Amino acid sequence: MPLTFAKEGEVNSIKKVGGKEETRQFLENLGFVTGADVTVVSTVNGNLIVNIKDSRIAIGKDMAARIIV
């Protein structure tokens, strides 16, 4: 399922990162790589704040929809 459907506080493992090559590279540089654990901290209007690799990152719903957990 896309990261946008993950529940707050639930730890999910990233299965796949989709999108164009430059989008995938951008997300991988932020730590969104296959096998990494990601936790949704909060959701505001579909945009997410997540914890990944001891960092808190805000991503838009379009980016979050490309991350499959």
PDB file of N, CA, C and O in Angstrom:
ATOM      1  N   MET A   1       0.842  -1.182   0.000  1.00  0.00           N
ATOM      2  CA  MET A   1       0.000   0.000   0.000  1.00  0.00           C
ATOM      3  C   MET A   1       0.887   1.245   0.000  1.00  0.00           C
ATOM      4  O   MET A   1       2.015   1.196   0.490  1.00  0.00           O
ATOM      5  N   PRO A   2       0.396   2.345  -0.537  1.00  0.00           N
ATOM      6  CA  PRO A   2       1.176   3.587  -0.510  1.00  0.00           C
ATOM      7  C   PRO A   2       1.317   4.110   0.919  1.00  0.00           C
ATOM      8  O   PRO A   2       0.468   3.844   1.770  1.00  0.00           O
ATOM      9  N   LEU A   3       2.381   4.846   1.175  1.00  0.00           N
ATOM     10  CA  LEU A   3       2.631   5.409   2.495  1.00  0.00           C
ATOM     11  C   LEU A   3       1.494   6.325   2.947  1.00  0.00           C
ATOM     12  O   LEU A   3       1.283   6.502   4.147  1.00  0.00           O
ATOM     13  N   THR A   4       0.768   6.902   2.006  1.00  0.00           N
ATOM     14  CA  THR A   4      -0.339   7.808   2.344  1.00  0.00           C
ATOM     15  C   THR A   4      -1.434   7.097   3.137  1.00  0.00           C
ATOM     16  O   THR A   4      -2.197   7.756   3.843  1.00  0.00           O
ATOM     17  N   PHE A   5      -1.531   5.763   3.038  1.00  0.00           N
ATOM     18  CA  PHE A   5      -2.558   5.000   3.748  1.00  0.00           C
ATOM     19  C   PHE A   5      -2.067   4.452   5.087  1.00  0.00           C
ATOM     20  O   PHE A   5      -2.842   3.826   5.809  1.00  0.00           O
ATOM     21  N   ALA A   6      -0.812   4.671   5.430  1.00  0.00           N
ATOM     22  CA  ALA A   6      -0.274   4.158   6.695  1.00  0.00           C
ATOM     23  C   ALA A   6      -0.873   4.924   7.873  1.00  0.00           C
ATOM     24  O   ALA A   6      -1.143   6.121   7.775  1.00  0.00           O
ATOM     25  N   LYS A   7      -1.076   4.224   8.978  1.00  0.00           N
ATOM     26  CA  LYS A   7      -1.638   4.841  10.177  1.00  0.00           C
ATOM     27  C   LYS A   7      -0.538   5.556  10.961  1.00  0.00           C
ATOM     28  O   LYS A   7       0.627   5.160  10.926  1.00  0.00           O
ATOM     29  N   GLU A   8      -0.932   6.613  11.668  1.00  0.00           N
ATOM     30  CA  GLU A   8       0.022   7.351  12.495  1.00  0.00           C
ATOM     31  C   GLU A   8       0.546   6.457  13.613  1.00  0.00           C
ATOM     32  O   GLU A   8      -0.218   5.736  14.254  1.00  0.00           O
ATOM     33  N   GLY A   9       1.858   6.511  13.840  1.00  0.00           N
ATOM     34  CA  GLY A   9       2.483   5.736  14.895  1.00  0.00           C
ATOM     35  C   GLY A   9       2.839   4.313  14.524  1.00  0.00           C
ATOM     36  O   GLY A   9       3.511   3.623  15.291  1.00  0.00           O
ATOM     37  N   GLU A  10       2.401   3.864  13.364  1.00  0.00           N
ATOM     38  CA  GLU A  10       2.654   2.492  12.917  1.00  0.00           C
ATOM     39  C   GLU A  10       3.989   2.435  12.158  1.00  0.00           C
ATOM     40  O   GLU A  10       4.244   3.250  11.272  1.00  0.00           O
ATOM     41  N   VAL A  11       4.827   1.467  12.516  1.00  0.00           N
ATOM     42  CA  VAL A  11       6.111   1.299  11.830  1.00  0.00           C
ATOM     43  C   VAL A  11       5.885   0.432  10.595  1.00  0.00           C
ATOM     44  O   VAL A  11       5.336  -0.665  10.692  1.00  0.00           O
ATOM     45  N   ASN A  12       6.311   0.930   9.433  1.00  0.00           N
ATOM     46  CA  ASN A  12       6.178   0.209   8.166  1.00  0.00           C
ATOM     47  C   ASN A  12       7.541   0.065   7.520  1.00  0.00           C
ATOM     48  O   ASN A  12       8.423   0.903   7.707  1.00  0.00           O
ATOM     49  N   SER A  13       7.705  -1.006   6.759  1.00  0.00           N
ATOM     50  CA  SER A  13       8.938  -1.233   6.022  1.00  0.00           C
ATOM     51  C   SER A  13       8.708  -0.869   4.554  1.00  0.00           C
ATOM     52  O   SER A  13       7.694  -1.245   3.965  1.00  0.00           O
ATOM     53  N   ILE A  14       9.644  -0.144   3.978  1.00  0.00           N
ATOM     54  CA  ILE A  14       9.506   0.286   2.586  1.00  0.00           C
ATOM     55  C   ILE A  14       9.772  -0.905   1.659  1.00  0.00           C
ATOM     56  O   ILE A  14      10.817  -1.549   1.748  1.00  0.00           O
ATOM     57  N   LYS A  15       8.823  -1.186   0.779  1.00  0.00           N
ATOM     58  CA  LYS A  15       8.942  -2.289  -0.179  1.00  0.00           C
ATOM     59  C   LYS A  15       9.486  -1.815  -1.524  1.00  0.00           C
ATOM     60  O   LYS A  15      10.250  -2.523  -2.181  1.00  0.00           O
ATOM     61  N   LYS A  16       9.075  -0.590  -1.932  1.00  0.00           N
ATOM     62  CA  LYS A  16       9.450  -0.088  -3.252  1.00  0.00           C
ATOM     63  C   LYS A  16       9.284   1.432  -3.285  1.00  0.00           C
ATOM     64  O   LYS A  16       8.397   1.987  -2.636  1.00  0.00           O
ATOM     65  N   VAL A  17      10.143   2.086  -4.043  1.00  0.00           N
ATOM     66  CA  VAL A  17      10.014   3.526  -4.279  1.00  0.00           C
ATOM     67  C   VAL A  17       9.818   3.707  -5.777  1.00  0.00           C
ATOM     68  O   VAL A  17      10.686   3.345  -6.571  1.00  0.00           O
ATOM     69  N   GLY A  18       8.680   4.265  -6.161  1.00  0.00           N
ATOM     70  CA  GLY A  18       8.356   4.421  -7.579  1.00  0.00           C
ATOM     71  C   GLY A  18       8.595   5.838  -8.067  1.00  0.00           C
ATOM     72  O   GLY A  18       9.146   6.671  -7.348  1.00  0.00           O
ATOM     73  N   GLY A  19       8.177   6.101  -9.292  1.00  0.00           N
ATOM     74  CA  GLY A  19       8.310   7.425  -9.881  1.00  0.00           C
ATOM     75  C   GLY A  19       9.460   7.494 -10.867  1.00  0.00           C
ATOM     76  O   GLY A  19      10.110   6.491 -11.162  1.00  0.00           O
ATOM     77  N   LYS A  20       9.698   8.695 -11.370  1.00  0.00           N
ATOM     78  CA  LYS A  20      10.798   8.909 -12.311  1.00  0.00           C
ATOM     79  C   LYS A  20      12.131   8.718 -11.602  1.00  0.00           C
ATOM     80  O   LYS A  20      12.200   8.758 -10.373  1.00  0.00           O
ATOM     81  N   GLU A  21      13.182   8.513 -12.377  1.00  0.00           N
ATOM     82  CA  GLU A  21      14.514   8.261 -11.826  1.00  0.00           C
ATOM     83  C   GLU A  21      14.957   9.383 -10.890  1.00  0.00           C
ATOM     84  O   GLU A  21      15.489   9.115  -9.813  1.00  0.00           O
ATOM     85  N   GLU A  22      14.742  10.632 -11.289  1.00  0.00           N
ATOM     86  CA  GLU A  22      15.183  11.753 -10.451  1.00  0.00           C
ATOM     87  C   GLU A  22      14.379  11.819  -9.152  1.00  0.00           C
ATOM     88  O   GLU A  22      14.916  12.204  -8.113  1.00  0.00           O
ATOM     89  N   THR A  23      13.107  11.451  -9.200  1.00  0.00           N
ATOM     90  CA  THR A  23      12.279  11.418  -7.992  1.00  0.00           C
ATOM     91  C   THR A  23      12.749  10.325  -7.054  1.00  0.00           C
ATOM     92  O   THR A  23      12.863  10.543  -5.848  1.00  0.00           O
ATOM     93  N   ARG A  24      13.025   9.137  -7.608  1.00  0.00           N
ATOM     94  CA  ARG A  24      13.515   8.018  -6.786  1.00  0.00           C
ATOM     95  C   ARG A  24      14.846   8.385  -6.135  1.00  0.00           C
ATOM     96  O   ARG A  24      15.062   8.106  -4.956  1.00  0.00           O
ATOM     97  N   GLN A  25      15.731   9.008  -6.901  1.00  0.00           N
ATOM     98  CA  GLN A  25      17.042   9.391  -6.384  1.00  0.00           C
ATOM     99  C   GLN A  25      16.900  10.406  -5.245  1.00  0.00           C
ATOM    100  O   GLN A  25      17.597  10.309  -4.235  1.00  0.00           O
ATOM    101  N   PHE A  26      16.000  11.377  -5.409  1.00  0.00           N
ATOM    102  CA  PHE A  26      15.754  12.375  -4.379  1.00  0.00           C
ATOM    103  C   PHE A  26      15.267  11.712  -3.092  1.00  0.00           C
ATOM    104  O   PHE A  26      15.753  12.029  -2.006  1.00  0.00           O
ATOM    105  N   LEU A  27      14.308  10.794  -3.212  1.00  0.00           N
ATOM    106  CA  LEU A  27      13.773  10.114  -2.030  1.00  0.00           C
ATOM    107  C   LEU A  27      14.824   9.211  -1.388  1.00  0.00           C
ATOM    108  O   LEU A  27      14.892   9.119  -0.162  1.00  0.00           O
ATOM    109  N   GLU A  28      15.641   8.547  -2.198  1.00  0.00           N
ATOM    110  CA  GLU A  28      16.705   7.702  -1.652  1.00  0.00           C
ATOM    111  C   GLU A  28      17.727   8.537  -0.883  1.00  0.00           C
ATOM    112  O   GLU A  28      18.246   8.086   0.138  1.00  0.00           O
ATOM    113  N   ASN A  29      18.018   9.737  -1.353  1.00  0.00           N
ATOM    114  CA  ASN A  29      18.950  10.624  -0.654  1.00  0.00           C
ATOM    115  C   ASN A  29      18.397  11.052   0.708  1.00  0.00           C
ATOM    116  O   ASN A  29      19.162  11.343   1.627  1.00  0.00           O
ATOM    117  N   LEU A  30      17.070  11.089   0.833  1.00  0.00           N
ATOM    118  CA  LEU A  30      16.442  11.428   2.111  1.00  0.00           C
ATOM    119  C   LEU A  30      16.379  10.214   3.041  1.00  0.00           C
ATOM    120  O   LEU A  30      16.070  10.360   4.223  1.00  0.00           O
ATOM    121  N   GLY A  31      16.668   9.019   2.519  1.00  0.00           N
ATOM    122  CA  GLY A  31      16.647   7.815   3.345  1.00  0.00           C
ATOM    123  C   GLY A  31      15.534   6.848   3.012  1.00  0.00           C
ATOM    124  O   GLY A  31      15.427   5.800   3.649  1.00  0.00           O
ATOM    125  N   PHE A  32      14.699   7.167   2.032  1.00  0.00           N
ATOM    126  CA  PHE A  32      13.603   6.283   1.642  1.00  0.00           C
ATOM    127  C   PHE A  32      14.120   5.206   0.684  1.00  0.00           C
ATOM    128  O   PHE A  32      13.986   5.318  -0.534  1.00  0.00           O
ATOM    129  N   VAL A  33      14.711   4.165   1.267  1.00  0.00           N
ATOM    130  CA  VAL A  33      15.270   3.060   0.481  1.00  0.00           C
ATOM    131  C   VAL A  33      14.546   1.773   0.850  1.00  0.00           C
ATOM    132  O   VAL A  33      13.980   1.665   1.937  1.00  0.00           O
ATOM    133  N   THR A  34      14.563   0.807  -0.042  1.00  0.00           N
ATOM    134  CA  THR A  34      13.919  -0.475   0.194  1.00  0.00           C
ATOM    135  C   THR A  34      14.462  -1.117   1.462  1.00  0.00           C
ATOM    136  O   THR A  34      15.673  -1.219   1.658  1.00  0.00           O
ATOM    137  N   GLY A  35      13.538  -1.550   2.321  1.00  0.00           N
ATOM    138  CA  GLY A  35      13.920  -2.204   3.562  1.00  0.00           C
ATOM    139  C   GLY A  35      13.999  -1.272   4.765  1.00  0.00           C
ATOM    140  O   GLY A  35      14.052  -1.743   5.901  1.00  0.00           O
ATOM    141  N   ALA A  36      14.009   0.028   4.542  1.00  0.00           N
ATOM    142  CA  ALA A  36      14.082   0.985   5.655  1.00  0.00           C
ATOM    143  C   ALA A  36      12.736   1.054   6.376  1.00  0.00           C
ATOM    144  O   ALA A  36      11.682   0.924   5.754  1.00  0.00           O
ATOM    145  N   ASP A  37      12.784   1.259   7.690  1.00  0.00           N
ATOM    146  CA  ASP A  37      11.563   1.425   8.471  1.00  0.00           C
ATOM    147  C   ASP A  37      11.172   2.897   8.479  1.00  0.00           C
ATOM    148  O   ASP A  37      12.016   3.779   8.635  1.00  0.00           O
ATOM    149  N   VAL A  38       9.871   3.146   8.308  1.00  0.00           N
ATOM    150  CA  VAL A  38       9.349   4.510   8.295  1.00  0.00           C
ATOM    151  C   VAL A  38       8.103   4.548   9.177  1.00  0.00           C
ATOM    152  O   VAL A  38       7.273   3.640   9.138  1.00  0.00           O
ATOM    153  N   THR A  39       7.985   5.612   9.974  1.00  0.00           N
ATOM    154  CA  THR A  39       6.843   5.792  10.868  1.00  0.00           C
ATOM    155  C   THR A  39       6.180   7.131  10.562  1.00  0.00           C
ATOM    156  O   THR A  39       6.849   8.164  10.524  1.00  0.00           O
ATOM    157  N   VAL A  40       4.861   7.113  10.344  1.00  0.00           N
ATOM    158  CA  VAL A  40       4.115   8.349  10.117  1.00  0.00           C
ATOM    159  C   VAL A  40       3.876   9.010  11.464  1.00  0.00           C
ATOM    160  O   VAL A  40       3.261   8.419  12.352  1.00  0.00           O
ATOM    161  N   VAL A  41       4.365  10.241  11.616  1.00  0.00           N
ATOM    162  CA  VAL A  41       4.188  10.992  12.856  1.00  0.00           C
ATOM    163  C   VAL A  41       2.852  11.716  12.839  1.00  0.00           C
ATOM    164  O   VAL A  41       2.094  11.654  13.807  1.00  0.00           O
ATOM    165  N   SER A  42       2.561  12.407  11.732  1.00  0.00           N
ATOM    166  CA  SER A  42       1.274  13.099  11.615  1.00  0.00           C
ATOM    167  C   SER A  42       0.923  13.325  10.149  1.00  0.00           C
ATOM    168  O   SER A  42       1.773  13.268   9.260  1.00  0.00           O
ATOM    169  N   THR A  43      -0.364  13.583   9.935  1.00  0.00           N
ATOM    170  CA  THR A  43      -0.886  13.850   8.600  1.00  0.00           C
ATOM    171  C   THR A  43      -1.668  15.154   8.638  1.00  0.00           C
ATOM    172  O   THR A  43      -2.544  15.332   9.483  1.00  0.00           O
ATOM    173  N   VAL A  44      -1.349  16.077   7.712  1.00  0.00           N
ATOM    174  CA  VAL A  44      -2.056  17.346   7.619  1.00  0.00           C
ATOM    175  C   VAL A  44      -2.448  17.561   6.164  1.00  0.00           C
ATOM    176  O   VAL A  44      -1.584  17.757   5.310  1.00  0.00           O
ATOM    177  N   ASN A  45      -3.735  17.526   5.878  1.00  0.00           N
ATOM    178  CA  ASN A  45      -4.244  17.696   4.512  1.00  0.00           C
ATOM    179  C   ASN A  45      -3.609  16.728   3.523  1.00  0.00           C
ATOM    180  O   ASN A  45      -3.396  17.091   2.366  1.00  0.00           O
ATOM    181  N   GLY A  46      -3.303  15.509   3.948  1.00  0.00           N
ATOM    182  CA  GLY A  46      -2.699  14.517   3.081  1.00  0.00           C
ATOM    183  C   GLY A  46      -1.189  14.546   3.058  1.00  0.00           C
ATOM    184  O   GLY A  46      -0.564  13.576   2.628  1.00  0.00           O
ATOM    185  N   ASN A  47      -0.580  15.640   3.513  1.00  0.00           N
ATOM    186  CA  ASN A  47       0.873  15.726   3.605  1.00  0.00           C
ATOM    187  C   ASN A  47       1.325  15.048   4.890  1.00  0.00           C
ATOM    188  O   ASN A  47       0.627  15.091   5.902  1.00  0.00           O
ATOM    189  N   LEU A  48       2.502  14.417   4.844  1.00  0.00           N
ATOM    190  CA  LEU A  48       2.949  13.600   5.962  1.00  0.00           C
ATOM    191  C   LEU A  48       4.214  14.140   6.614  1.00  0.00           C
ATOM    192  O   LEU A  48       5.069  14.729   5.953  1.00  0.00           O
ATOM    193  N   ILE A  49       4.315  13.929   7.909  1.00  0.00           N
ATOM    194  CA  ILE A  49       5.564  14.085   8.635  1.00  0.00           C
ATOM    195  C   ILE A  49       5.930  12.679   9.091  1.00  0.00           C
ATOM    196  O   ILE A  49       5.149  12.015   9.773  1.00  0.00           O
ATOM    197  N   VAL A  50       7.130  12.229   8.708  1.00  0.00           N
ATOM    198  CA  VAL A  50       7.540  10.862   8.998  1.00  0.00           C
ATOM    199  C   VAL A  50       8.885  10.825   9.710  1.00  0.00           C
ATOM    200  O   VAL A  50       9.699  11.739   9.577  1.00  0.00           O
ATOM    201  N   ASN A  51       9.102   9.764  10.460  1.00  0.00           N
ATOM    202  CA  ASN A  51      10.410   9.478  11.043  1.00  0.00           C
ATOM    203  C   ASN A  51      11.049   8.396  10.197  1.00  0.00           C
ATOM    204  O   ASN A  51      10.448   7.346   9.968  1.00  0.00           O
ATOM    205  N   ILE A  52      12.264   8.644   9.731  1.00  0.00           N
ATOM    206  CA  ILE A  52      13.011   7.653   8.981  1.00  0.00           C
ATOM    207  C   ILE A  52      14.487   7.840   9.297  1.00  0.00           C
ATOM    208  O   ILE A  52      15.017   8.947   9.204  1.00  0.00           O
ATOM    209  N   LYS A  53      15.142   6.754   9.670  1.00  0.00           N
ATOM    210  CA  LYS A  53      16.573   6.782  10.009  1.00  0.00           C
ATOM    211  C   LYS A  53      16.914   7.907  10.982  1.00  0.00           C
ATOM    212  O   LYS A  53      17.824   8.696  10.731  1.00  0.00           O
ATOM    213  N   ASP A  54      16.184   7.978  12.088  1.00  0.00           N
ATOM    214  CA  ASP A  54      16.413   8.965  13.143  1.00  0.00           C
ATOM    215  C   ASP A  54      16.266  10.412  12.677  1.00  0.00           C
ATOM    216  O   ASP A  54      16.815  11.320  13.301  1.00  0.00           O
ATOM    217  N   SER A  55      15.536  10.633  11.596  1.00  0.00           N
ATOM    218  CA  SER A  55      15.272  11.992  11.105  1.00  0.00           C
ATOM    219  C   SER A  55      13.775  12.175  10.938  1.00  0.00           C
ATOM    220  O   SER A  55      13.051  11.222  10.651  1.00  0.00           O
ATOM    221  N   ARG A  56      13.314  13.404  11.119  1.00  0.00           N
ATOM    222  CA  ARG A  56      11.907  13.724  10.903  1.00  0.00           C
ATOM    223  C   ARG A  56      11.826  14.522   9.609  1.00  0.00           C
ATOM    224  O   ARG A  56      12.474  15.560   9.471  1.00  0.00           O
ATOM    225  N   ILE A  57      11.025  14.033   8.657  1.00  0.00           N
ATOM    226  CA  ILE A  57      10.955  14.634   7.322  1.00  0.00           C
ATOM    227  C   ILE A  57       9.493  14.870   6.946  1.00  0.00           C
ATOM    228  O   ILE A  57       8.634  14.024   7.196  1.00  0.00           O
ATOM    229  N   ALA A  58       9.225  16.012   6.353  1.00  0.00           N
ATOM    230  CA  ALA A  58       7.892  16.319   5.838  1.00  0.00           C
ATOM    231  C   ALA A  58       7.900  16.085   4.333  1.00  0.00           C
ATOM    232  O   ALA A  58       8.769  16.586   3.619  1.00  0.00           O
ATOM    233  N   ILE A  59       6.916  15.313   3.859  1.00  0.00           N
ATOM    234  CA  ILE A  59       6.793  15.079   2.419  1.00  0.00           C
ATOM    235  C   ILE A  59       5.345  15.283   1.993  1.00  0.00           C
ATOM    236  O   ILE A  59       4.416  15.059   2.769  1.00  0.00           O
ATOM    237  N   GLY A  60       5.172  15.710   0.755  1.00  0.00           N
ATOM    238  CA  GLY A  60       3.843  15.936   0.209  1.00  0.00           C
ATOM    239  C   GLY A  60       3.147  14.626  -0.125  1.00  0.00           C
ATOM    240  O   GLY A  60       3.780  13.575  -0.229  1.00  0.00           O
ATOM    241  N   LYS A  61       1.829  14.710  -0.290  1.00  0.00           N
ATOM    242  CA  LYS A  61       1.073  13.489  -0.575  1.00  0.00           C
ATOM    243  C   LYS A  61       1.445  12.878  -1.923  1.00  0.00           C
ATOM    244  O   LYS A  61       1.347  11.662  -2.091  1.00  0.00           O
ATOM    245  N   ASP A  62       1.866  13.690  -2.879  1.00  0.00           N
ATOM    246  CA  ASP A  62       2.283  13.149  -4.178  1.00  0.00           C
ATOM    247  C   ASP A  62       3.528  12.284  -4.046  1.00  0.00           C
ATOM    248  O   ASP A  62       3.610  11.212  -4.645  1.00  0.00           O
ATOM    249  N   MET A  63       4.510  12.753  -3.253  1.00  0.00           N
ATOM    250  CA  MET A  63       5.723  11.976  -3.010  1.00  0.00           C
ATOM    251  C   MET A  63       5.396  10.728  -2.198  1.00  0.00           C
ATOM    252  O   MET A  63       5.883   9.639  -2.504  1.00  0.00           O
ATOM    253  N   ALA A  64       4.571  10.887  -1.164  1.00  0.00           N
ATOM    254  CA  ALA A  64       4.220   9.769  -0.294  1.00  0.00           C
ATOM    255  C   ALA A  64       3.490   8.669  -1.059  1.00  0.00           C
ATOM    256  O   ALA A  64       3.623   7.494  -0.719  1.00  0.00           O
ATOM    257  N   ALA A  65       2.729   9.028  -2.076  1.00  0.00           N
ATOM    258  CA  ALA A  65       2.000   8.036  -2.862  1.00  0.00           C
ATOM    259  C   ALA A  65       2.951   7.157  -3.682  1.00  0.00           C
ATOM    260  O   ALA A  65       2.564   6.064  -4.097  1.00  0.00           O
ATOM    261  N   ARG A  66       4.173   7.606  -3.920  1.00  0.00           N
ATOM    262  CA  ARG A  66       5.146   6.835  -4.691  1.00  0.00           C
ATOM    263  C   ARG A  66       5.928   5.848  -3.822  1.00  0.00           C
ATOM    264  O   ARG A  66       6.661   5.004  -4.337  1.00  0.00           O
ATOM    265  N   ILE A  67       5.766   5.960  -2.507  1.00  0.00           N
ATOM    266  CA  ILE A  67       6.490   5.080  -1.574  1.00  0.00           C
ATOM    267  C   ILE A  67       5.546   3.957  -1.159  1.00  0.00           C
ATOM    268  O   ILE A  67       4.522   4.198  -0.519  1.00  0.00           O
ATOM    269  N   ILE A  68       5.900   2.730  -1.528  1.00  0.00           N
ATOM    270  CA  ILE A  68       5.071   1.559  -1.224  1.00  0.00           C
ATOM    271  C   ILE A  68       5.623   0.877   0.018  1.00  0.00           C
ATOM    272  O   ILE A  68       6.809   0.558   0.094  1.00  0.00           O
ATOM    273  N   VAL A  69       4.722   0.652   1.015  1.00  0.00           N
ATOM    274  CA  VAL A  69       5.128  -0.001   2.257  1.00  0.00           C
ATOM    275  C   VAL A  69       4.395  -1.324   2.437  1.00  0.00           C
ATOM    276  O   VAL A  69       4.609  -2.018   3.431  1.00  0.00           O
TER     277      VAL A  69
END
